[in-house]
Amino acid sequence: MCQVRDIVNTADNTPTVAAEVKETLGLLMSLAEAKGNAYEEKIKGDLKSGKMGDDLTVSITKVIKSHTEYRAVTKSGTTKIIDDIKDSLGNLFSGDGKILDGISGIINTALTAVMGAGEGQESEVTSYSVVAEYPAIVRFDFAFWGRNIRAQSIKDYMENVFTCVAYKSAVDVSKLAFNDFLALYGPILRAAYGDDQTKLKEMIEQAKDIYSLFKVQVKELPSDVTVKALVQEASSKPLFNITTQPATKGNF
């Protein structure tokens, strides 16, 4: 796994690399950066309106951190893109490590689909999560774009190119119903703790405590609704959108 710009700079400074290869590598870098800029603007717009998905609003009070990077898989390098991205996300997350694992697991599923696109195809994924990160509730917005290279002359330098964008924002808890929060938090809890009912209840109670810090009244769950059923129901809802299409620019 390499940073795309490092690959481009190395090729540019190597006299034996053909000019057309250098040009194509530069074009791939430009495409990746253009995708990153577009995702950043889209996420900023969504955060301003509170939009999350098609029919849910999660308002924020401020953006806490953001991160954009461009990576490529090389023949001589590692394909552990998920581990590299998880390390990057670690700088955004400061809560329970298992929750980070849960977020990484969902991103893993999304990125596996991106990496599974055919040669010469592009895929993109947008995803979101809302989690408890004491003493706050935070929203994560993710966007990933990937292109699998077809031309052998370029595959000698990179087999795939990826853009990764992530934003972390503080949620306006007063505008988010507790049940809506659980519907978004549930898949993360399930990915992190599986069917460990004790831990699931503990994490939900922690979320309720955070709500109380902001003086938001949280009603007790109905006695006939178990934590397991609640989390399973939430986990059935997709948290990312995936699209795949032929390459939009360049025959490589």
C-alpha positions as CSV (number, residue, x, y, z in Angstrom):
1,M,0.0,0.0,0.0
2,C,1.4,3.4,-1.0
3,Q,0.4,7.0,-1.1
4,V,-0.5,7.8,-4.7
5,R,1.6,10.9,-4.9
6,D,4.7,9.0,-3.8
7,I,4.2,6.6,-6.8
8,V,3.7,9.5,-9.2
9,N,6.7,11.4,-7.9
10,T,8.9,8.3,-8.1
11,A,7.8,7.7,-11.7
12,D,8.4,11.3,-12.6
13,N,11.9,11.1,-11.3
14,T,12.8,7.9,-13.1
15,P,14.2,8.5,-16.6
16,T,13.4,5.0,-17.8
17,V,9.6,5.4,-17.3
18,A,7.8,6.2,-20.5
19,A,6.3,9.7,-20.8
20,E,2.8,8.3,-21.5
21,V,3.0,6.2,-18.3
22,K,4.0,9.3,-16.3
23,E,1.1,11.2,-17.9
24,T,-1.4,8.5,-17.0
25,L,-0.2,8.2,-13.5
26,G,-0.6,11.9,-13.1
27,L,-4.1,11.7,-14.5
28,L,-5.0,9.1,-12.0
29,M,-3.7,11.3,-9.2
30,S,-5.8,14.2,-10.6
31,L,-8.9,12.0,-10.7
32,A,-8.4,10.8,-7.2
33,E,-8.0,14.4,-6.0
34,A,-11.0,15.6,-7.9
35,K,-13.1,12.8,-6.3
36,G,-11.8,13.8,-2.9
37,N,-12.7,17.5,-3.4
38,A,-16.2,16.5,-4.6
39,Y,-16.8,14.3,-1.6
40,E,-15.6,17.0,0.8
41,E,-18.1,19.5,-0.7
42,K,-20.9,16.9,-0.7
43,I,-20.3,16.0,3.0
44,K,-20.0,19.6,4.0
45,G,-23.4,20.3,2.4
46,D,-25.0,17.3,4.1
47,L,-23.6,18.3,7.5
48,K,-24.9,21.9,7.0
49,S,-28.4,20.5,6.3
50,G,-28.1,17.6,8.7
51,K,-29.0,15.2,5.9
52,M,-27.9,11.6,6.5
53,G,-29.1,9.1,3.9
54,D,-32.4,9.6,2.1
55,D,-34.8,10.2,4.9
56,L,-33.0,10.9,8.1
57,T,-31.7,14.2,9.6
58,V,-28.9,14.2,12.1
59,S,-28.0,17.8,12.9
60,I,-24.5,18.7,14.2
61,T,-23.1,21.5,16.2
62,K,-19.6,21.5,14.6
63,V,-17.1,19.5,12.6
64,I,-14.5,18.1,14.9
65,K,-12.0,16.6,12.5
66,S,-11.7,15.6,8.8
67,H,-9.3,13.4,6.9
68,T,-8.7,12.9,3.1
69,E,-6.1,10.6,1.6
70,Y,-5.2,8.9,-1.7
71,R,-3.8,5.3,-1.7
72,A,-2.9,2.7,-4.2
73,V,-2.2,-1.0,-4.2
74,T,1.0,-2.1,-5.8
75,K,2.3,-5.4,-7.0
76,S,5.2,-5.2,-4.6
77,G,3.2,-3.8,-1.8
78,T,0.6,-5.0,0.6
79,T,-3.1,-5.2,-0.1
80,K,-4.1,-4.6,3.6
81,I,-6.0,-1.4,2.7
82,I,-8.5,-1.9,5.5
83,D,-5.7,-2.0,8.1
84,D,-4.2,1.1,6.7
85,I,-7.5,3.0,6.6
86,K,-8.3,1.8,10.1
87,D,-5.0,3.3,11.3
88,S,-5.9,6.6,9.7
89,L,-9.4,6.5,11.3
90,G,-7.8,5.9,14.6
91,N,-6.7,9.5,14.6
92,L,-10.4,10.5,14.3
93,F,-11.7,8.2,17.0
94,S,-11.0,8.5,20.7
95,G,-13.6,6.2,22.3
96,D,-13.9,2.4,22.9
97,G,-11.5,0.5,20.7
98,K,-14.2,-2.2,20.0
99,I,-16.4,0.5,18.6
100,L,-13.6,1.5,16.2
101,D,-13.4,-2.2,15.3
102,G,-17.1,-2.1,14.6
103,I,-16.8,0.9,12.3
104,S,-13.9,-0.7,10.6
105,G,-15.9,-3.8,10.0
106,I,-18.6,-2.0,8.2
107,I,-16.1,0.0,6.1
108,N,-14.4,-3.3,5.4
109,T,-17.6,-4.7,3.8
110,A,-18.0,-1.5,1.8
111,L,-14.4,-1.4,0.5
112,T,-14.4,-5.0,-0.3
113,A,-17.1,-4.2,-2.8
114,V,-15.0,-1.4,-4.2
115,M,-12.0,-3.6,-4.6
116,G,-14.1,-6.3,-6.2
117,A,-14.9,-4.2,-9.2
118,G,-13.7,-5.4,-12.6
119,E,-10.7,-4.2,-14.4
120,G,-11.2,-0.7,-15.9
121,Q,-14.2,-0.1,-13.6
122,E,-14.8,2.5,-10.9
123,S,-16.8,2.1,-7.7
124,E,-17.8,4.4,-5.0
125,V,-19.2,4.0,-1.5
126,T,-20.8,6.5,0.8
127,S,-21.4,5.6,4.4
128,Y,-22.3,7.1,7.8
129,S,-22.3,6.2,11.5
130,V,-23.5,7.8,14.7
131,V,-21.8,6.5,17.9
132,A,-21.4,7.4,21.5
133,E,-18.0,8.8,22.3
134,Y,-18.1,10.0,25.9
135,P,-19.0,12.7,26.7
136,A,-20.6,13.2,23.3
137,I,-22.5,11.7,20.5
138,V,-20.6,11.9,17.2
139,R,-21.4,11.5,13.6
140,F,-19.0,10.0,11.0
141,D,-19.4,10.5,7.3
142,F,-17.3,8.4,4.9
143,A,-16.8,8.5,1.1
144,F,-14.6,6.1,-0.9
145,W,-13.8,5.9,-4.6
146,G,-11.7,3.3,-6.3
147,R,-10.6,2.4,-9.8
148,N,-9.1,-0.9,-10.8
149,I,-6.5,-0.5,-13.5
150,R,-6.7,-2.4,-16.7
151,A,-3.5,-1.3,-18.7
152,Q,-0.6,-3.5,-17.9
153,S,1.9,-0.7,-18.3
154,I,0.1,1.1,-15.4
155,K,-0.5,-2.0,-13.3
156,D,3.3,-2.3,-13.0
157,Y,3.1,0.8,-10.8
158,M,-0.4,0.5,-9.2
159,E,-3.2,-2.0,-9.6
160,N,-5.9,0.2,-7.9
161,V,-6.2,3.8,-6.8
162,F,-8.4,4.9,-4.0
163,T,-9.7,8.1,-2.5
164,C,-10.8,8.1,1.2
165,V,-12.7,10.9,2.9
166,A,-13.9,10.9,6.5
167,Y,-15.5,13.6,8.6
168,K,-16.2,13.5,12.4
169,S,-18.8,15.9,13.8
170,A,-20.5,16.6,17.1
171,V,-24.2,15.8,17.0
172,D,-26.8,18.2,18.2
173,V,-28.3,15.7,20.7
174,S,-31.3,17.9,21.4
175,K,-32.5,17.3,17.8
176,L,-31.9,13.5,17.7
177,A,-34.5,11.1,19.1
178,F,-33.0,8.4,21.2
179,N,-34.6,5.6,19.2
180,D,-33.2,7.1,15.9
181,F,-29.8,7.2,17.5
182,L,-30.1,3.5,18.5
183,A,-31.1,2.6,14.9
184,L,-27.8,4.2,13.7
185,Y,-25.7,2.9,16.6
186,G,-27.1,-0.6,16.6
187,P,-25.1,-1.9,13.6
188,I,-21.9,-0.6,15.1
189,L,-22.6,-2.3,18.5
190,R,-23.5,-5.5,16.7
191,A,-20.3,-5.5,14.7
192,A,-18.3,-4.7,17.8
193,Y,-19.9,-7.0,20.4
194,G,-21.9,-9.6,18.5
195,D,-24.6,-11.2,20.7
196,D,-22.9,-10.2,24.0
197,Q,-26.1,-8.9,25.7
198,T,-24.3,-7.7,28.8
199,K,-22.0,-5.5,26.8
200,L,-24.8,-4.3,24.5
201,K,-26.9,-3.2,27.5
202,E,-23.9,-1.5,29.1
203,M,-23.2,0.5,25.9
204,I,-26.8,1.5,25.5
205,E,-26.9,2.6,29.1
206,Q,-23.8,4.7,28.5
207,A,-25.5,6.3,25.5
208,K,-28.5,7.2,27.7
209,D,-26.1,8.7,30.3
210,I,-24.6,10.9,27.6
211,Y,-28.0,12.0,26.6
212,S,-28.7,13.0,30.2
213,L,-25.6,15.2,30.2
214,F,-27.4,17.3,27.6
215,K,-30.6,17.3,29.6
216,V,-32.4,15.3,27.0
217,Q,-35.0,13.0,28.5
218,V,-34.6,9.4,27.5
219,K,-37.6,7.1,28.2
220,E,-37.0,3.5,29.3
221,L,-37.3,0.9,26.5
222,P,-40.6,-1.0,26.5
223,S,-40.3,-4.1,28.6
224,D,-41.2,-6.4,25.7
225,V,-38.4,-5.1,23.5
226,T,-35.1,-6.8,24.2
227,V,-31.7,-5.3,23.4
228,K,-30.9,-8.2,21.1
229,A,-34.1,-7.6,19.0
230,L,-33.4,-3.9,18.9
231,V,-29.9,-4.2,17.7
232,Q,-30.7,-7.0,15.2
233,E,-33.4,-4.8,13.7
234,A,-31.0,-1.9,13.3
235,S,-28.4,-4.1,11.9
236,S,-30.7,-5.1,9.0
237,K,-30.6,-1.5,7.7
238,P,-27.9,-0.8,5.1
239,L,-25.5,1.9,6.2
240,F,-23.7,2.5,2.9
241,N,-24.5,3.0,-0.8
242,I,-22.4,1.3,-3.4
243,T,-22.3,2.1,-7.1
244,T,-20.1,0.6,-9.8
245,Q,-19.7,1.8,-13.4
246,P,-17.2,1.7,-16.3
247,A,-14.3,4.1,-16.0
248,T,-15.4,7.6,-16.7
249,K,-12.2,8.9,-18.1
250,G,-9.2,7.3,-19.8
251,N,-8.8,3.8,-21.3
252,F,-6.5,2.4,-18.7
